Amino acid sequence: MKKYLAFFRLRFSMGLQYRAAAFAGVVTQFAWAGMEIMMFRAFYRTDAASFPMTFQATCAYVWMQQAFLTLFMAWMMENEIFDLIVNGNISYELCRPVNIYNMWFSRSLANRLSKAVLRCLPILLVAAFLPAPYGLMLPASPLAFLLFLFTLFAGVGVTVAFCMLVYMLSFFTISPAGIRIVAVSMVEFLSGATIPLPFFPEKVRAFLELLPFASMQNVPLRIYSGDLSGAAAGRALFLQLFWLFALIGMGRLLDAFAMKKITIQGG
């Protein structure tokens, strides 16, 4: 365990060095959040009563989504890992007395957390001081906030575990580009990154909430905004934990199979 914690610390420290990139990301995310909120405002002005979330809850969802963007976006997978697999330099990784899956999981988790640490505070602070209903409201209760934190980390785990599946599947393809494009597109649309899941038709939403994608950003952001509470929040948390362990289990199986079948040519 110590060696994987060491990989985590190294990657986390490395990620904290990119402050200029973080500043550019914060500016971009402010602009994107503003455009999203204005777009939703235009829709809500037509018939606010017909929407499944209040406008204030939707604004909170958007701000929290942008603040923790790097935790849940599938397109933030590491190009370095794909390059190792494609060009054969994975052989250097295999020489280390470590498990590939555990090492990459800890690195990927640290990479996302380090970027989120640099970006989230400025966005949360500014959003908190914006006038209602455009700003970031407080959660309904301390218990709701604690549940939000727990589901936030569980959602990050589900996201990283899903990305690990993409890395492992790349061992069985000539190029990982196709798998990566499909995976990113599915996460963007089915996790609530493009449109919050409550805005989908009821029957479609009920099905989507059973998929692993709904256990990523959808659960913590809806809990914080007050759209998800009570028994529904408990079921969502159970599904998060189920998909977390299921995806990790599938990733480990693929890892074991890939390590038995991998062939590296060249000298």
C-alpha positions in Angstrom: 0.0 0.0 0.0 2.9 2.4 0.8 4.2 2.3 -2.8 0.8 3.2 -4.2 0.5 6.1 -1.7 3.9 7.2 -2.9 2.6 7.2 -6.5 -0.4 9.2 -5.3 1.7 11.8 -3.6 4.1 12.2 -6.5 1.3 12.7 -9.0 -0.7 15.0 -6.7 2.4 17.2 -6.1 3.1 17.3 -9.9 -0.5 18.3 -10.6 -0.3 21.3 -8.2 2.5 22.8 -10.3 0.3 23.7 -13.2 -1.1 26.9 -11.7 -1.3 28.8 -15.0 -3.3 26.1 -16.6 -5.6 26.0 -13.6 -6.1 29.8 -13.8 -7.0 29.5 -17.5 -9.4 26.7 -16.7 -11.1 28.7 -14.0 -11.7 31.6 -16.4 -13.1 29.2 -19.0 -15.3 27.5 -16.4 -16.7 30.8 -15.2 -17.6 31.8 -18.8 -19.1 28.3 -19.5 -21.2 28.4 -16.2 -22.5 31.9 -17.1 -23.6 30.7 -20.5 -25.3 27.6 -19.1 -27.1 29.6 -16.4 -28.4 32.2 -18.9 -29.5 29.4 -21.3 -31.5 27.7 -18.5 -32.9 31.1 -17.4 -34.3 31.5 -20.9 -36.1 28.1 -20.7 -37.3 28.7 -17.1 -38.9 32.0 -18.1 -41.3 30.2 -20.5 -42.8 27.9 -17.9 -40.8 27.4 -14.7 -43.4 25.1 -13.1 -42.9 22.4 -15.8 -39.3 21.9 -15.0 -38.2 19.1 -12.5 -35.7 21.2 -10.7 -36.1 24.8 -9.3 -34.0 27.4 -11.1 -31.9 28.0 -7.9 -31.2 24.2 -7.7 -30.2 24.2 -11.3 -27.8 27.1 -10.8 -26.2 25.3 -7.8 -25.9 22.2 -10.0 -24.1 24.1 -12.7 -21.7 25.9 -10.3 -20.8 22.7 -8.4 -20.3 20.9 -11.8 -17.8 23.5 -12.9 -16.1 23.7 -9.6 -15.4 19.9 -9.6 -15.2 19.5 -13.4 -11.8 17.7 -13.3 -13.1 15.1 -10.9 -15.8 13.7 -13.3 -14.9 14.5 -16.9 -13.9 11.4 -18.8 -11.9 13.3 -21.3 -9.4 14.0 -18.6 -7.9 10.6 -19.0 -4.1 10.5 -19.1 -2.5 10.5 -22.6 0.7 9.2 -21.0 -0.9 5.9 -20.1 -2.3 5.5 -23.7 1.2 6.3 -25.1 2.8 3.6 -22.9 0.4 1.0 -24.2 0.7 2.0 -27.9 4.5 2.5 -28.2 5.5 -0.4 -26.1 7.0 1.5 -23.2 4.6 -0.4 -20.9 7.5 -2.8 -20.6 9.2 -0.3 -18.3 6.2 -0.3 -16.1 6.1 -4.1 -16.0 9.6 -4.2 -14.7 8.5 -2.5 -11.5 7.4 -4.7 -8.5 3.9 -3.1 -8.6 0.5 -3.9 -9.9 -0.3 -1.9 -13.0 -4.0 -1.5 -12.1 -3.3 -0.2 -8.6 -0.5 2.1 -9.8 -2.6 3.7 -12.6 -5.7 4.0 -10.3 -3.7 5.9 -7.7 -2.1 8.1 -10.3 -5.4 8.9 -12.0 -7.1 9.7 -8.7 -4.3 12.0 -7.7 -4.2 13.7 -11.1 -8.0 14.6 -10.8 -7.8 15.7 -7.2 -4.8 18.0 -7.7 -6.5 19.8 -10.6 -9.8 20.1 -8.6 -7.9 21.6 -5.6 -6.5 24.4 -7.7 -9.8 25.2 -9.5 -12.6 24.6 -7.1 -12.0 27.3 -4.4 -12.1 30.4 -6.7 -15.3 29.2 -8.4 -17.0 28.3 -5.1 -16.1 31.6 -3.5 -17.3 33.8 -6.4 -20.5 31.7 -6.9 -21.3 32.0 -3.2 -21.4 35.8 -3.3 -23.6 36.0 -6.4 -27.2 37.2 -5.8 -30.0 34.6 -5.6 -31.1 32.7 -7.5 -28.0 32.8 -9.7 -25.5 32.1 -7.0 -24.5 29.0 -5.1 -26.9 28.2 -2.2 -26.0 26.3 0.9 -27.1 22.6 1.3 -30.4 22.0 3.1 -28.7 20.6 6.3 -25.3 19.6 7.7 -26.4 15.9 7.1 -27.0 16.7 3.4 -23.6 18.3 3.2 -21.9 15.2 4.7 -23.8 13.0 2.4 -22.7 15.2 -0.5 -19.0 14.9 0.5 -19.3 11.1 0.8 -21.1 10.7 -2.6 -18.6 13.2 -4.1 -15.6 10.9 -3.4 -17.6 7.8 -4.3 -18.5 9.4 -7.6 -14.8 10.2 -8.3 -14.0 6.6 -7.5 -16.6 5.4 -10.0 -15.3 7.8 -12.7 -11.7 6.6 -12.2 -12.7 3.0 -12.2 -14.6 3.5 -15.5 -11.6 5.2 -17.0 -9.4 2.3 -15.9 -11.7 0.0 -17.9 -10.8 2.1 -21.0 -7.1 1.8 -20.2 -7.4 -1.9 -19.8 -9.4 -2.4 -23.0 -6.7 -0.4 -24.9 -4.4 -3.5 -24.5 -6.7 -5.4 -26.9 -6.8 -2.8 -29.7 -4.4 -1.4 -32.3 -5.4 2.2 -31.4 -7.3 3.3 -28.2 -8.8 6.3 -30.0 -12.1 4.6 -30.9 -12.8 3.2 -27.4 -11.8 6.5 -25.9 -14.2 8.6 -28.1 -17.1 6.2 -27.4 -16.4 6.2 -23.7 -16.1 10.0 -23.4 -19.3 10.5 -25.4 -21.3 8.1 -23.2 -20.1 9.7 -20.0 -20.8 13.2 -21.2 -24.4 12.5 -22.2 -25.4 9.8 -19.7 -23.9 11.2 -16.5 -25.6 14.5 -16.5 -22.6 16.5 -17.8 -24.5 17.9 -20.8 -28.1 17.9 -19.4 -28.9 17.1 -15.8 -30.6 13.7 -15.6 -33.9 15.1 -14.1 -34.5 16.9 -17.3 -34.8 13.6 -19.3 -38.3 12.0 -19.8 -39.3 10.0 -16.7 -39.0 6.5 -18.1 -35.6 7.3 -19.7 -34.3 8.9 -16.5 -35.4 5.9 -14.4 -33.3 3.7 -16.7 -30.3 6.0 -16.9 -30.2 6.2 -13.1 -29.5 2.5 -12.9 -26.3 2.8 -15.1 -22.8 3.5 -13.7 -22.7 6.9 -15.4 -25.5 8.2 -13.1 -23.3 7.3 -10.1 -20.6 9.8 -11.2 -21.4 13.5 -10.9 -25.2 13.1 -11.0 -25.6 11.9 -7.4 -23.4 14.4 -5.4 -24.5 17.5 -7.4 -28.2 16.7 -7.0 -27.8 16.0 -3.3 -26.0 19.4 -2.8 -28.7 21.2 -4.9 -31.5 19.6 -2.8 -33.0 17.7 -5.8 -32.1 14.3 -4.3 -32.8 13.5 -0.7 -34.3 10.9 1.6 -34.8 7.4 0.4 -33.9 8.3 -3.2 -30.5 9.6 -2.0 -30.0 6.3 -0.1 -30.7 4.3 -3.2 -28.4 6.4 -5.2 -25.6 5.9 -2.7 -26.1 2.2 -2.7 -25.9 2.2 -6.5 -22.7 4.3 -6.3 -21.0 1.7 -4.1 -22.3 -1.2 -6.2 -20.9 0.3 -9.4 -17.6 1.3 -7.7 -16.8 -2.3 -6.6 -18.3 -3.8 -9.8 -16.1 -1.5 -12.1 -13.0 -2.1 -10.0 -13.7 -5.9 -10.2 -14.1 -5.8 -14.0 -11.0 -3.7 -14.4 -8.9 -6.1 -12.3 -10.1 -9.0 -14.4 -9.2 -7.3 -17.6 -5.8 -6.3 -16.1 -5.1 -10.0 -15.1 -6.1 -11.2 -18.6 -4.1 -8.4 -20.4 -0.9 -9.2 -18.4 -1.2 -12.9 -19.5 -1.7 -12.1 -23.2 0.5 -9.0 -23.6 3.3 -9.2 -26.2 5.9 -6.5 -26.6 8.0 -6.6 -29.8 11.2 -4.7 -30.5 14.5 -4.4 -28.8 
